[in-house]
Amino acid sequence: MHGTTCARPAELFTAEEQPTLLPVPGVYDVPVFKRVKVHRDFHAEVAKALYSLPECWIGQYLDVRADTELVKFYRRGVLVKVHPRQPAGGRSTDPADLPEHKTGYALRDVTTLIATCTAHGPNIGIYAERILDDRLPWTKMRTVYRLLGLVRRYGARRVEQACSLSLDLDVVSVTKIASMLERATETSTRRCRRRSATPRPDSPATRRIQLHPNTIDHRHRGEPLT
C-alpha cells in the first residue's frame, strides 16, 4: 500500500495509467546513404542489386537513400527515381528508362561483347550468347564482363573447358563457372603440394632410406662397402 495514494501501485497502474499508454513503436528502419554512378547499361548498383535510371543520368553520380522498402535516387537534393528495394543479386528495371531508339546502339555493344568472348574460345562465345539471350540483352552485359574477368584470372583455356562442360549440362550461370574454376584451382594446388612433399626416387633422402643396414654399419666401422 502506497503511503501517499493509499493504493496499491500495481492496481493503480492497471486501472488508470496503462489505458493511456501509446503502443510501443516499431524498430527504426535505418536507411543506407551512398553515392553511385549510373553505367552504360542504364543501371546503378546499390547493396549488390541493380536499379535502372533514365538515359540522361548515364555517367553521372547520384545520391541514394535506401531503406528496407524503397531505393530513392537524388541529384543535388532533387528526387529523380524511386525503385522497390531488391535483395542482393536482384534487379529492378523500369522499361521506360530504356528508350527504343537506343536499342540499336545497345545491340551493337552486345555484338562486340560476344565477338570479344568468341576470340577467347568458341564455347566462351556461345556462353556469352546464352547469357545475353534476353528481351533486354544490355541489362546482362555486366554478367558477360564478369565472365571475361574469369578469363583474365584463370586463362582462356580453363574457362573454355568450364563453359563447354556447363553448356553440356545446360547450366548458364557465371557464378557456377567461377565455382568450378575455383575448385579446380584448389585441387591442383593440393596435388602440387603432395608432389613437392614426396621425395624423388633419386634424391639423397630416398637413397639414405634405401641403404641396407649392413652398409650403414660398414660405414660406421670404416670398412669398405661390399
N, C-alpha and C positions, 0 to 999 in steps of 0.2 A: 504494500500500500504506500503510495507516494505521500509524503508529509504535507505538501502544499496543495495538491489537487485532490487529495483524499480519494484517489482512484488507482486502480492497478494499471501501470503503464501499458502493458500488452493489450488490455481490454480497451483502453482509451485510444490507442493507435488503430486498432481494428475498427472501432466504431466511428471515429472522427477523421483521422489523418489518412488512413490508407485509401479511402474512396477519392481523395483529392489528388493522389499521386498520378503523374503522367507516365505513359508506357516507357520502358527502357529503350533508348534509341538503338538502332542497328549499328553494326560495325561500320566505321567510316571507310568509304571506298577511296583509298589513297591513289590518286592519279599518277601517271608517269609523264614527265615532260622531257622532250628531247627535240633535237633539230635534225631533219633528214633531207636527203637530196632526192629529187624526182628524176628517175632514169629514163633512158630512151624507150624502154618498154612500157612507158606511161605509168609505172608503179614506183612506190616508195616503200621501204621496209621499216616496220615498227615491231619490235619484240619478235623478230623472226617470222613475221607474217607480212604479206604484200597487199597494198591498197592502191587502187587506181586514182589518177588525177588527170584533169584536162591537159590537152597538149600544151597550152600556154605556160604550164609550170615545168616543163621538161628542162632539166639542167639547173633549176632553181632550188634553193634551200627553203624549207618551210618549217614552222614551229608546230609541234604536235602535243596535244593533250589527250592521253589515253587512259580510260578507266576500264572497269570490267564490262561495261555495256557499249561504249562508243569510242571511236577514234576521231578526233577533230583536228583538222589542218588549218593553220593560220598563216597569213602573210602580213607582217607588220601589224599584228593585232586584229586583222580582219579575217573572219571565218570564211574559208574558201571551199571546204569539203568536209563531209561527215560520212563515216562508214560504221557499220556494226563491228564490234571487236571480234577478231578472229583468233583462234588458238595458234600456237607456234606451228609453222608449216602450212597454215591456211592462206586463203587468198579471197579478197573482196574486189570484184571488178564491176564497175558501172559501165555498161555498153555505151552510154552517152559520152564517156571520156575517150572513146576510141573512134574518131571520125572516119567515115567511109573513104574520104578522099586520100587518107593516109595509108590505106590498106596496101596499095601498090608498092609504096616505099618500104613498108614493113616486110612484105613478102620478098622484096629484093634483098633485104638484110638476112632473112631466113635462108634464102637460096645460097647466099655467100657463106653462111654459117655451116650449112650442110656440105658445101664443097670443101671447106676447111677441115671438117671432120673426115670426109672421104679421103683426103690427102694423107691422113694418118693411117688409114686402113679401111677396106670396104665394109667390114662389119660395124666399125665405128660410125661410118656414114649412114648405114642403114638404121643403126640405133638412134642416131640424131633425127632421122626422118620419122621414126616411130614416135619419138618424144614430141616432135613438132606437128604431128598429125592431130590438129586440134582446130576448132572453129576460129579461135583467136591464137594462131601459132606464135605470134610475137610475145605472148604472155608466157611462153615456155622457153624463151631464149636463155634465161638465166640458168635453167637446168642443163642446157647444152653447154653453156660456158663452164659449168661445174664439171661436165664430162671431159672437156678439153683440159681443165685443171688436173684431172686424174692422169691424162696423157703426159702432161709436163712432170708430174710427180713420179709416176711408175714406169713411164715409157710406153711408146705406141704398141709394141709387140704384146706386152702383157694386157693392156686394155683391149686390144683387138681380140685376144683369146677370151677374155672375160665377156665381151659383148657377144661373141659367137655363141658361147655357152648359154648366155642369158636369152638370146634370141631363140635358140633351140628349145628352151623351156618356156618361151613366150612370156617372159618377165621383162617388163620395161620399167626399170627403176634405177636411177643413178646411185641411189643410196645402197642398193643391193650390189651394184658393180663395185662401189667403194669398199663394201664389207668383204667381198670376195678377194679383192686385191690385198686388203689389209691382212686377212687370214693367211693368204698365200705367202706374204712377206714374213709373217711371224713364223710360219712353218719352215721356210727357207733359212731364216736366222737360226732356229733351233738346230737344224741339220748341220749348218756350218759350225756351230759351237761344238756339237758332238764330234765332228770330224777333227776339229782342232784339238780336242781333248784326248783323242785316241792316238798313241804313239805310232809312227810309221814302222813297218817291218824292219827297215834298215837303219833305224835310229839307234844312237848309243844306248838309250834307255831300254829299248827292246833287246839289243844284243846282251846287255847285262842280265836281263831277266832270263834269257835263253841259255846262258852259260851253265855248263854242268857243274854240280857241287864239287866233284873231284878236281876239276880245272881250277876252281877258286882256291881249293886247298893247296894245290901245287904252287900257285902264285904266291900264296902267303908263305910257303916254306922256301921260296926261291928256287924250286925245282923246275926243270924245263917242262913245257906243255907236251902232252902226248897226243 
